[in-house]
Amino acid sequence: MLPEVKKDATRRINRIAGQVGGIQKMIDEERYCLDVLNQIAAVRSALDQLGVQLLTGHIESCVLSADNCAQHDLLQEVRSSLSRFLK
């Protein structure tokens, strides 16, 4: 993983962890259900963005730098990962 990708991913995951903690606090405080659901949607969006960032970094650092034979195998790996990610 490229250092700048790792730094950004760490920043994002720390923010997501804070958001999840906030959801727990909202539930403990019995906050309005739709407000909690909005926060859950925000966390899901943040996780999706993190996944896109990591997948893009993988393509840039591993797939594009591999030789042609390895690129085919890595492309299959990316397809499989995308299928799981987009479910």
Residue frames relative to the residue before (quaternion, step in Angstrom):
aa qw qx qy qz dx dy dz
M 1.0000 0.0000 0.0000 0.0000 0.00 0.00 0.00
L 0.4735 -0.6746 0.4910 0.2821 3.54 -0.91 0.94
P 0.5988 -0.6113 0.3757 0.3558 3.61 -0.96 0.80
E 0.6726 0.4876 -0.3133 0.4601 3.61 0.95 -0.79
V 0.6164 0.5249 -0.3390 0.4792 3.59 1.13 -0.65
K 0.6497 0.5189 -0.3101 0.4609 3.58 0.97 -0.89
K 0.6506 0.5209 -0.3147 0.4543 3.58 0.94 -0.88
D 0.6844 0.4729 -0.2824 0.4778 3.58 0.90 -0.92
A 0.6358 0.5245 -0.3267 0.4625 3.60 1.01 -0.80
T 0.6429 0.5159 -0.3190 0.4678 3.59 0.98 -0.80
R 0.6390 0.5181 -0.3194 0.4703 3.56 0.98 -0.83
R 0.6707 0.5009 -0.2954 0.4605 3.56 0.91 -0.92
I 0.6902 0.4772 -0.3005 0.4534 3.60 0.83 -0.93
N 0.6096 0.5320 -0.3566 0.4670 3.60 1.08 -0.57
R 0.6391 0.5087 -0.3176 0.4815 3.57 1.03 -0.78
I 0.6469 0.5153 -0.3151 0.4655 3.59 0.97 -0.85
A 0.6334 0.5231 -0.3313 0.4641 3.59 0.96 -0.82
G 0.6413 0.5148 -0.3176 0.4721 3.58 1.03 -0.75
Q 0.6450 0.5175 -0.3168 0.4646 3.56 1.01 -0.81
V 0.6458 0.5066 -0.3199 0.4733 3.59 0.98 -0.82
G 0.6268 0.5226 -0.3288 0.4754 3.58 1.03 -0.75
G 0.6352 0.5310 -0.3153 0.4639 3.55 1.08 -0.76
I 0.6231 0.5243 -0.3351 0.4738 3.56 1.06 -0.73
Q 0.6382 0.5206 -0.3307 0.4607 3.59 0.95 -0.83
K 0.6490 0.5111 -0.3119 0.4694 3.58 0.97 -0.83
M 0.6384 0.5250 -0.3261 0.4587 3.58 0.99 -0.83
I 0.6545 0.4973 -0.3135 0.4755 3.58 0.98 -0.81
D 0.6389 0.5267 -0.3212 0.4595 3.58 0.96 -0.87
E 0.7191 0.4274 -0.2338 0.4954 3.57 1.05 -0.80
E 0.3796 -0.7543 0.4519 0.2875 3.57 1.37 0.04
R 0.1379 0.8137 -0.5431 0.1547 3.53 0.91 1.00
Y 0.7082 -0.4572 0.3437 0.4139 3.53 -1.32 0.39
C 0.5520 -0.6730 0.3901 0.3004 3.57 -0.76 1.13
L 0.6776 0.4945 -0.3125 0.4457 3.59 0.87 -0.85
D 0.5986 0.5375 -0.3650 0.4686 3.60 1.12 -0.53
V 0.6361 0.5125 -0.3186 0.4809 3.58 1.02 -0.81
L 0.6611 0.5099 -0.3070 0.4568 3.58 0.92 -0.88
N 0.6158 0.5364 -0.3414 0.4654 3.58 1.07 -0.69
Q 0.6548 0.4979 -0.3078 0.4782 3.58 1.01 -0.79
I 0.6198 0.5272 -0.3426 0.4696 3.58 1.04 -0.73
A 0.6370 0.5191 -0.3232 0.4694 3.59 0.98 -0.81
A 0.6393 0.5239 -0.3250 0.4595 3.59 1.01 -0.78
V 0.6495 0.5044 -0.3161 0.4732 3.60 1.00 -0.81
R 0.6419 0.5170 -0.3287 0.4612 3.58 0.94 -0.83
S 0.6442 0.5151 -0.3169 0.4683 3.57 0.97 -0.81
A 0.6577 0.5061 -0.3067 0.4661 3.58 0.95 -0.88
L 0.6411 0.5078 -0.3221 0.4768 3.60 1.02 -0.74
D 0.6279 0.5265 -0.3325 0.4669 3.58 1.01 -0.77
Q 0.6569 0.5060 -0.3086 0.4661 3.58 0.93 -0.88
L 0.6306 0.5196 -0.3273 0.4746 3.58 1.03 -0.79
G 0.6512 0.5214 -0.3132 0.4539 3.58 0.94 -0.86
V 0.6439 0.5082 -0.3169 0.4762 3.58 0.96 -0.84
Q 0.6460 0.5215 -0.3206 0.4561 3.57 0.94 -0.86
L 0.6867 0.4775 -0.2910 0.4645 3.59 0.86 -0.92
L 0.6529 0.5042 -0.3188 0.4668 3.58 0.96 -0.79
T 0.6351 0.5182 -0.3255 0.4714 3.58 0.99 -0.79
G 0.6494 0.5127 -0.3089 0.4690 3.58 0.97 -0.86
H 0.6369 0.5219 -0.3249 0.4652 3.57 1.03 -0.79
I 0.6503 0.5090 -0.3201 0.4643 3.57 0.91 -0.87
E 0.6852 0.4933 -0.2870 0.4525 3.58 0.89 -0.94
S 0.7826 0.3770 -0.1980 0.4542 3.59 0.79 -0.96
C 0.7791 0.3357 -0.1809 0.4976 3.62 1.05 -0.63
V 0.7383 0.4382 -0.2548 0.4451 3.57 0.67 -1.09
L 0.7368 0.4401 -0.2567 0.4444 3.58 0.70 -1.05
S 0.6921 0.4682 -0.2874 0.4681 3.60 1.13 -0.50
A 0.5559 0.6153 -0.3893 0.4010 3.63 1.25 -0.14
D 0.5562 -0.5700 0.4619 0.3903 3.57 -1.27 0.30
N 0.7451 -0.4540 0.2572 0.4154 3.58 -1.26 0.37
C 0.6596 0.5002 -0.3200 0.4608 3.63 0.91 -0.84
A 0.6820 0.4718 -0.2821 0.4823 3.55 0.89 -0.93
Q 0.5941 0.5766 -0.3686 0.4227 3.60 1.05 -0.68
H 0.6333 0.5313 -0.3357 0.4516 3.59 0.97 -0.81
D 0.6749 0.4813 -0.2932 0.4764 3.59 0.89 -0.91
L 0.6693 0.4951 -0.2969 0.4677 3.57 0.96 -0.85
L 0.6141 0.5369 -0.3466 0.4631 3.57 1.07 -0.68
Q 0.6230 0.5188 -0.3327 0.4817 3.59 1.04 -0.73
E 0.6286 0.5355 -0.3191 0.4651 3.57 1.04 -0.81
V 0.6500 0.5072 -0.3041 0.4772 3.58 1.00 -0.86
R 0.6303 0.5304 -0.3325 0.4591 3.60 0.96 -0.82
S 0.6600 0.5045 -0.2969 0.4709 3.56 0.93 -0.92
S 0.6572 0.5048 -0.3046 0.4696 3.59 0.94 -0.86
L 0.6441 0.5180 -0.3205 0.4627 3.57 0.98 -0.82
S 0.6269 0.5427 -0.3366 0.4462 3.57 0.98 -0.80
R 0.6792 0.4657 -0.2845 0.4908 3.59 0.94 -0.87
F 0.6658 0.5323 -0.2966 0.4305 3.58 0.94 -0.91
L 0.7458 0.4333 -0.2234 0.4539 3.56 0.96 -0.86
K 0.4688 0.6771 -0.4483 0.3475 3.62 1.22 0.07
